[in-house]
Amino acid sequence: MPDTPGRDAVRLGGLRRFAVAITVLNLLGHTVLGFEQAWAHPFVALAAAYLTEALLEGVEARAARRPPRWRGGWQTRVDFFLSAHISGLAVAMLLYANARWMVVAFAASAAIASKALFRLPASRGARHFFNPSNLGITATLLLFPWVGIAQPYQFTEGLDRVGDWALPALIVCTGTFLNARFTHRLPLVAAWLGGFAAQAAVRHFALGAPLAAAWLPMTGVAFILFTFYMVTDPATTPSAPRAQVAFGLSVAAAYGALMVAHVVFGLFFALSLVCAARGAWAWLRVPAALPAPAQVPVGRIPAPALVGLRVPSPDAVLAEREP
């Protein structure tokens, strides 16, 4: 779906609120909740994300002979780096690399670089199809096996019984509002949650997995954050409600398959696999949607035959719009 000024404003409003929310969560995490990563990690991740974003934008702007998108007032610069800000804090919050701060820097840079490396043609240049934060985490977990995911208990370690319920409830409420008002991804959220519960039940009845244990991840703050703030990334998920449902169910099915194969960190790997499959499918459909090479010499095609010719754009293929 092509971008419009109205959609740009909604997208920017969502990015600003996501950036504020994840900033507040990181500050509370290191001061109140019980984050066990070093204080240096979010700052290192932010520096790496900002630098990578600026470097890639500078290279692209020079190649296209246009000014960088950060040119302008301070508000323009802040808005330009919102995506990098979110990705940097996300990888710093969700990865646990002990004292190895370079690994956190790598994850943040990989997240931002993925937007330039994995693209599809779109109506306004190109469009990335991997969730940046998730891919940065996935690449780090694969390349550095000694790196793990942040301990799930750290999000509520410093809270009492009331806080154990209040924090998840607050995240659910704010996440629901943001996804209803700005990203319009509530069908995807519902499909993901339903699909996760369903795959757990299938593993229980078909393979004997304990049902309570299979459903247990849904009660954690990390799962709630993944549900409302990562799997719903509007830039790398479909827009049409039915396509959103298919996407959410696909991530849940991929997670179930990874669990059957005894693969750890299934949430992040499942989302990366589905994004890769969606991008590959879009690439396969783009050539099919374009006309075949002309069999008639140039200048021999009658002008009336070109009237009304419509070729689906790659952006429309990626957005999976409803007929």
Steps between C-alpha positions, in 0.01 A plus 500: 500500500657831399578745774291815530548812713229374735663161537838665553357707786345193665822303457705784649261531793532130568880511480517789746282321754685170458828684554372666817357173632817296449714781645290513816505120528880492475540774761262324737664167424845614608378693805191318632404181319822301521678502164829313535680638196766764553393864490745545212312264268208727402739790438732283290205363303360848437837632384546206263145532364525877448840474332394219268179680405686823426773325302262301282278802438805706404615236251153465349448875479830548322426220255158650425641855490253630756540653846489260797161465663631632830554845346273760658413611848545305821153344465595355161815348646315355798233346278761355266675312781182372670522159331867463595417605855234230532720227350799590713308490827317182399816296440664639814195408707442151360856368461727392783868505403651526848770769481560470123374837383634453145246224444220740589646753258508233230134412561392864473705560183373177343143603575541833320710357214231241426274782378751582228603143416163327475265711291221471250415755230223734612312801372734736686838336445535177699353335806663263751320178585688375809406629843824688581518442876401137468752432225779667697419275796472192276834565330671553836360180649614301196847650469579513873363182663614609846264801486152443641171674546444719805355305790120526488475568874700822471194696390327454835782396733485823698120515530263371765184296442303803388773606260520149356146553369504876445798512261370232257155661511651839418698357207190325365292818525759728340591242237136448408447875467809552285418211270136600469564871446825505301608164356153344451644157575247363751393219260864391490523511881184290536618247240844471663353445847242251374757320289744477790235348725400261221853378426549434873182291505609307190838422655322387815249265337722377216840483668427493871646839588370627837223744413568735793867522407418560134265787592724643771702738274180696434499617863842669483572868442751412227226320304267797543767738372565273203127486426423871510831660406691264269282262302272793410767711325290685238786535251559123469152351546196496270237773509189305399320335795487153342867519409578607857318193630702278265823666614423457870398137457815435295727634775319283756529191277871565442550534875324168560717328240815640660389378841440151360854513358633610844625835368537765768413868460209396281315833514774693323592226254135442407440866417821517293402188305153633419638840396753324275228283344277804443784692337593206277137454397471869413817481289362198315171675428652826380650357176178307436297819527715681246448454126722253319781636282360646182487262205426783259775739389500838665266739324273224364261490800179684410436797726137397581629173647673696775188685609371378836801275561543457877793319655479417873775679688745305718381710794147371447629143489690545826204667673275209397201721453155350481338491153 
